[in-house]
Amino acid sequence: MGERTFQVDLRGVVDLLSRHLYSSPRVYLRELLQNAVDAITARGGDGGRVRITTGAGVLRVEDDGVGLTEDEVHRLLATIGKSSKRDELGFARHDFLGQFGIGLLSAFLVADEIEVVSRSARGGAAVRWTGRAEGSYAVEPAERAEPGTTVTLRARPGAGELLDPATVLELARTYGSLLPIDVTVDGTPVTGGGPPWRADHPDPARRRRALDAYCREVFGFEPFDVIDLDVAEAGLTGVAFVVPTPVSPGVRRAHRVYLKRMLLAESVEGLLPEWAFFVRCVVDAGELRPTASREALYEDELLETARTALGDRLRGWLVGLAETDPSRLRAFLRLHRTGVKAMAVSDDEMLRVVDRWLEFETSAGPMTLAEFRLAHPDGRYAASVEEFRRLSAVASAQGVGLVNAGYVHEVEIVERLPRVDPGAALAPLDAAELTARLGAPDPDVELALRPFLARARRATEALGCEVVVRDFDPASLPALYLSSRAALHRAEFEEARAASDGLWADVLGALSGAVATDRPQLVLNHRNPLTRRVMALVGADSAAADDGLVELAVQGLYGQALLLGHHPLRAADTAAMNRSFLGLLERAVHSGEAGA
């Protein structure tokens, strides 16, 4: 049959571009600017100009670039995907903005016809190419005195606003304001002083004021600080603006990225490491590759190199701030502590900054980890906020310093401290250790309490809890519920076993012997007046004690300890609390009626 070439449905290609490649038809002007700038670059020499004129729904973009011969018009403009900016191996030449040879087709997003009049600087007559959205084109001689190219568009129905003079001026300024060539729209200059971070300001204060103003214009906020960026491998320069308000680390930061001073996009992601959510960047890169849509960066080794280098620069700024302006560093940490903690998890320099400057919640008030270790050489840390709230007052009363490491990244930070300071180890607080630190009652008191403890343990047996009596501060706390990690693991295991079907229940039952048998403890405080009155319900003549009242009282203390400690409640715990409350209420009402 022989080989055949594909037949291209140009309207289908244009529809594909509008729906899946480009985010908006507004990019048509960027693509026309890109082609004009590349033509000027290809001609060589200094200067170059692009003149954009509008009116009556017609747009003209004229450049004094290298132009095209008639043969190039046939080969390049009539072949989808063909680009003059490739060498014989198919690699894009270094100095050009465009790489994919489909930019001119974006004009079909706003027009049904594209007219290109071009004259080559290499010689030959001018030529006119007229392409139509349905797929046909025509080439004919034209009149043009000077080398260069003029592209003319006439707005198709519904696209007139995009060719409106005000819209075209806005788009030209958005995409091309930093270009190193002369660009005008209807005589109004678009380009000017180039990247503001490269402006020559002999006075650093004046430069900072100019960059602050630029940040307000671009991002709408007054920056906390401005960080200069420079990555030679990527040909990248720019600035990072530190956001002056707290931001969520889960929100991806979008940055303004230029490629060879043409705006790529205003919301490019992936330029910085994920932890660097506290800055917004404006950069110009000469070596990074755009995706086909020219609205994002191509993920390759060079982008990863640039991302790492930019992360190093931000980290260096923070370390430098710690050395030169500690008060300003503290202000920054109050705003963006989560991002800094994220860095400290994997970076030793940032770990040192966090250790020395970032305040943590402790049982002795807010302080840095370095200050805490100095004040509490045998300090401990709580691995959750709930555990810290539960135990901080009790631990402090027993002389045990406690750090709240329950917020994001804090356990990892505490556990990594020995990497930068071998003497900085902090151990987790275990319930069994805390119980051992609580003072035991006098031996004669313990002996007298044995009958009560026997009744109390029967009252909590079904709840899987052991009852002990200790003498500790604060005296206002009647009871404390303590559960070691092994006990928590055991409770989770039993809960899973109870919720399983017969087969899995048997499997888990066979494994139960391998699970630690530590039990949670209900620690009754002998210093608390109410707790002592409950203990007095069982005197020397234990047979005379009201078993029902003892059980209700002990289960009431159990429920209160669970609630005060913010422990999760099981169905059995809720049932015991309800039974205790209703039982004690019934006895109180009955006692009142009897007294009446």
Backbone hydrogen bonds, N-H to C=O, Kabsch-Sander energy under -0.5 kcal/mol:
donor,donor_aa,acceptor,acceptor_aa,energy
8,V,6,F,-0.5
9,D,7,Q,-0.5
10,L,8,V,-1.1
13,V,9,D,-2.1
14,V,10,L,-2.8
15,D,11,R,-2.4
16,L,12,G,-2.1
17,L,13,V,-2.4
18,S,14,V,-2.4
19,R,15,D,-2.0
20,H,16,L,-2.6
21,L,16,L,-0.9
21,L,17,L,-1.0
22,Y,17,L,-2.8
27,V,24,S,-1.5
28,Y,25,P,-1.9
29,L,26,R,-1.1
30,R,26,R,-0.5
31,E,27,V,-2.1
32,L,28,Y,-2.0
33,L,29,L,-2.6
34,Q,30,R,-2.6
35,N,31,E,-2.2
36,A,32,L,-2.0
37,V,33,L,-2.8
38,D,34,Q,-2.5
39,A,35,N,-2.0
40,I,36,A,-2.0
41,T,37,V,-2.4
42,A,38,D,-2.5
43,R,39,A,-1.4
44,G,40,I,-1.2
50,V,182,D,-2.9
51,R,62,E,-2.9
52,I,50,V,-0.5
52,I,184,T,-2.4
53,T,60,R,-2.3
55,G,58,V,-0.9
58,V,55,G,-1.7
59,L,153,L,-2.6
60,R,53,T,-2.5
61,V,151,V,-2.4
62,E,51,R,-2.9
62,E,60,R,-0.5
63,D,149,T,-2.7
64,D,49,R,-1.1
66,V,39,A,-1.8
73,V,69,T,-2.3
74,H,70,E,-2.0
75,R,71,D,-2.4
76,L,72,E,-3.2
77,L,72,E,-0.6
77,L,73,V,-1.3
78,A,73,V,-0.8
79,T,76,L,-0.5
80,I,78,A,-0.6
81,G,101,G,-1.1
82,K,79,T,-1.9
87,D,91,F,-2.0
90,G,87,D,-2.1
93,R,85,K,-1.8
96,F,93,R,-1.1
105,L,102,I,-0.7
106,S,102,I,-0.6
106,S,103,G,-1.5
107,A,104,L,-1.7
108,F,105,L,-1.8
109,L,106,S,-1.8
110,V,107,A,-1.7
111,A,107,A,-1.4
112,D,154,R,-0.7
114,I,131,G,-2.7
115,E,152,T,-2.3
116,V,114,I,-0.5
116,V,129,W,-3.0
117,V,150,T,-2.6
118,S,116,V,-0.5
118,S,127,V,-2.4
119,R,148,G,-2.5
121,A,66,V,-3.2
123,G,120,S,-1.2
127,V,118,S,-2.4
128,R,140,E,-3.6
129,W,116,V,-3.1
130,T,138,A,-2.7
131,G,114,I,-2.7
131,G,129,W,-0.5
132,R,136,S,-2.7
133,A,112,D,-2.4
135,G,132,R,-2.1
138,A,130,T,-2.0
140,E,128,R,-2.3
142,A,126,A,-1.4
144,R,142,A,-0.5
148,G,119,R,-2.4
149,T,63,D,-1.2
150,T,117,V,-2.7
151,V,61,V,-2.6
152,T,115,E,-2.9
153,L,59,L,-2.7
154,R,113,E,-0.7
155,A,57,G,-2.7
156,R,110,V,-2.4
159,A,156,R,-2.3
162,L,159,A,-0.9
163,L,159,A,-0.6
163,L,160,G,-1.2
164,D,161,E,-1.1
168,V,164,D,-2.7
169,L,165,P,-2.3
170,E,166,A,-2.2
171,L,167,T,-2.7
172,A,168,V,-2.7
173,R,169,L,-2.2
174,T,170,E,-2.5
175,Y,171,L,-2.7
176,G,172,A,-2.5
177,S,173,R,-1.3
179,L,176,G,-1.6
182,D,48,G,-1.9
183,V,181,I,-0.7
184,T,50,V,-2.0
185,V,188,T,-2.3
186,D,52,I,-3.3
188,T,185,V,-2.1
190,V,183,V,-2.9
191,T,183,V,-1.1
192,G,177,S,-1.0
198,R,195,P,-1.5
199,A,196,P,-1.0
201,H,199,A,-1.0
207,R,203,D,-2.1
208,R,204,P,-2.5
209,R,205,A,-2.2
210,A,206,R,-2.1
211,L,207,R,-2.3
212,D,208,R,-2.6
213,A,209,R,-2.2
214,Y,210,A,-2.0
215,C,211,L,-2.4
216,R,212,D,-2.2
217,E,213,A,-2.0
218,V,214,Y,-2.5
219,F,215,C,-3.0
220,G,215,C,-1.3
221,F,215,C,-0.6
224,F,242,V,-2.9
227,I,240,A,-2.7
229,L,238,G,-2.9
231,V,236,L,-2.4
234,A,231,V,-0.7
235,G,232,A,-1.5
236,L,231,V,-2.5
237,T,284,D,-2.1
238,G,229,L,-1.6
239,V,282,V,-2.3
240,A,227,I,-2.7
241,F,280,R,-3.4
242,V,225,D,-2.7
242,V,240,A,-0.6
243,V,278,F,-2.6
251,V,248,S,-1.5
252,R,250,G,-0.6
255,H,268,V,-2.3
256,R,281,C,-2.6
257,V,255,H,-0.6
257,V,265,A,-2.2
258,Y,283,V,-2.9
259,L,262,M,-3.1
260,K,258,Y,-0.5
260,K,285,A,-1.5
262,M,259,L,-1.7
263,L,175,Y,-2.4
264,L,257,V,-3.2
265,A,257,V,-1.3
268,V,255,H,-3.0
276,A,273,P,-1.6
277,F,275,W,-1.4
279,V,276,A,-0.9
280,R,241,F,-2.2
282,V,239,V,-2.4
283,V,256,R,-2.1
284,D,237,T,-3.0
285,A,258,Y,-2.7
286,G,234,A,-0.8
286,G,235,G,-0.8
287,E,234,A,-2.2
288,L,234,A,-0.7
291,T,296,A,-2.2
294,R,291,T,-1.7
298,Y,289,R,-3.4
300,D,298,Y,-1.0
304,E,300,D,-2.0
305,T,301,E,-2.3
306,A,302,L,-2.6
307,R,303,L,-2.7
308,T,304,E,-2.3
309,A,305,T,-2.3
310,L,306,A,-2.6
311,G,307,R,-2.1
312,D,308,T,-2.3
313,R,309,A,-1.9
314,L,310,L,-2.1
315,R,311,G,-2.4
316,G,312,D,-2.6
317,W,313,R,-1.9
318,L,314,L,-1.8
319,V,315,R,-2.5
320,G,316,G,-2.5
321,L,317,W,-2.1
322,A,318,L,-1.9
323,E,319,V,-1.3
324,T,320,G,-2.0
325,D,321,L,-2.6
329,L,325,D,-2.0
330,R,326,P,-2.5
331,A,327,S,-1.8
332,F,328,R,-2.1
333,L,329,L,-2.8
334,R,330,R,-2.0
335,L,331,A,-1.0
335,L,332,F,-0.6
336,H,332,F,-2.7
337,R,333,L,-0.7
340,V,336,H,-1.6
341,K,337,R,-2.5
342,A,338,T,-2.1
343,M,339,G,-1.6
344,A,340,V,-2.2
345,V,341,K,-1.2
346,S,343,M,-1.4
347,D,343,M,-1.2
351,L,347,D,-1.8
352,R,348,D,-2.0
353,V,349,E,-1.7
354,V,350,M,-2.7
355,D,351,L,-2.6
356,R,352,R,-2.0
357,W,353,V,-2.8
358,L,353,V,-0.5
358,L,354,V,-1.6
360,F,367,M,-3.2
363,S,402,L,-2.4
365,G,362,T,-1.8
367,M,360,F,-2.0
369,L,358,L,-0.6
370,A,355,D,-2.1
372,F,368,T,-2.5
373,R,369,L,-2.4
374,L,370,A,-1.6
375,A,371,E,-2.0
376,H,372,F,-2.7
379,G,376,H,-2.1
380,R,401,G,-2.7
381,Y,427,A,-1.7
382,A,403,V,-3.1
388,F,384,S,-2.1
389,R,385,V,-2.6
390,R,386,E,-2.1
391,L,387,E,-2.2
392,S,388,F,-2.6
395,A,391,L,-3.3
396,S,392,S,-2.7
397,A,393,A,-2.0
398,Q,394,V,-1.2
399,G,396,S,-1.6
400,V,395,A,-3.1
401,G,399,G,-0.7
403,V,380,R,-2.1
404,N,361,E,-3.2
405,A,382,A,-2.2
405,A,403,V,-1.0
410,E,407,Y,-1.9
411,V,407,Y,-0.5
413,I,409,H,-2.0
414,V,410,E,-2.5
415,E,411,V,-2.5
416,R,412,E,-1.4
417,L,413,I,-0.9
417,L,414,V,-0.7
419,R,416,R,-2.4
420,V,417,L,-1.6
421,D,417,L,-1.8
424,A,421,D,-2.7
427,A,379,G,-0.8
429,L,381,Y,-2.3
430,D,428,P,-0.5
434,L,430,D,-2.1
435,T,431,A,-2.6
436,A,432,A,-1.8
437,R,433,E,-1.3
438,L,434,L,-1.1
438,L,435,T,-0.6
439,G,471,D,-0.7
446,E,442,D,-2.6
447,L,443,P,-2.1
448,A,444,D,-1.9
449,L,445,V,-1.7
450,R,447,L,-1.0
453,L,449,L,-2.8
454,A,450,R,-2.1
455,R,451,P,-1.9
456,A,452,F,-3.1
457,R,453,L,-2.6
458,R,454,A,-1.4
459,A,455,R,-1.7
460,T,456,A,-1.1
461,E,457,R,-0.7
463,L,460,T,-0.8
464,G,461,E,-1.7
465,C,460,T,-1.7
466,E,520,P,-2.7
468,V,522,L,-2.2
470,R,524,L,-2.7
471,D,439,G,-4.5
472,F,470,R,-0.6
477,L,474,P,-1.6
480,L,523,V,-2.4
482,L,480,L,-0.6
482,L,521,Q,-2.8
488,L,484,S,-2.4
489,H,485,R,-2.2
490,R,486,A,-2.2
491,A,487,A,-2.5
492,E,488,L,-2.4
493,F,489,H,-2.2
494,E,490,R,-2.4
495,E,491,A,-2.2
496,A,492,E,-2.3
497,R,493,F,-2.2
498,A,494,E,-2.3
499,A,495,E,-1.6
500,S,496,A,-0.6
500,S,497,R,-0.8
505,A,501,D,-2.7
506,D,502,G,-2.0
507,V,503,L,-2.0
508,L,504,W,-3.1
509,G,505,A,-2.2
510,A,506,D,-2.0
511,L,507,V,-1.0
512,S,508,L,-0.8
512,S,509,G,-0.7
514,A,511,L,-2.1
515,V,512,S,-1.2
521,Q,482,L,-3.3
522,L,466,E,-3.3
523,V,480,L,-3.5
523,V,521,Q,-0.8
524,L,468,V,-2.9
524,L,522,L,-0.8
525,N,478,P,-2.7
526,H,470,R,-3.3
526,H,524,L,-0.8
528,N,525,N,-1.5
532,R,528,N,-2.2
533,R,529,P,-1.9
534,V,530,L,-2.0
535,M,531,T,-2.4
536,A,532,R,-1.8
537,L,534,V,-1.4
538,V,535,M,-1.4
539,G,537,L,-0.7
542,S,540,A,-1.5
544,A,541,D,-1.9
545,A,542,S,-1.4
547,D,545,A,-1.0
550,V,546,D,-2.3
551,E,547,D,-2.5
552,L,548,G,-2.2
553,A,549,L,-2.5
554,V,550,V,-2.6
555,Q,551,E,-2.4
556,G,552,L,-1.7
557,L,553,A,-2.2
558,Y,554,V,-2.3
559,G,555,Q,-2.4
560,Q,556,G,-2.3
561,A,557,L,-2.2
562,L,558,Y,-2.0
563,L,559,G,-2.3
564,L,560,Q,-2.9
565,G,561,A,-1.7
566,H,563,L,-1.4
567,H,562,L,-2.4
574,T,570,R,-2.4
575,A,571,A,-2.3
576,A,572,A,-2.2
577,M,573,D,-2.4
578,N,574,T,-2.4
579,R,575,A,-2.5
580,S,576,A,-2.4
581,F,577,M,-2.7
582,L,578,N,-2.7
583,G,579,R,-2.3
584,L,580,S,-2.7
585,L,581,F,-2.3
586,E,582,L,-2.6
587,R,583,G,-2.1
588,A,584,L,-2.2
589,V,585,L,-2.5
590,H,586,E,-2.7
591,S,587,R,-2.6
592,G,588,A,-2.0
593,E,589,V,-2.4
594,A,590,H,-2.3
595,G,591,S,-2.1
596,A,592,G,-1.7
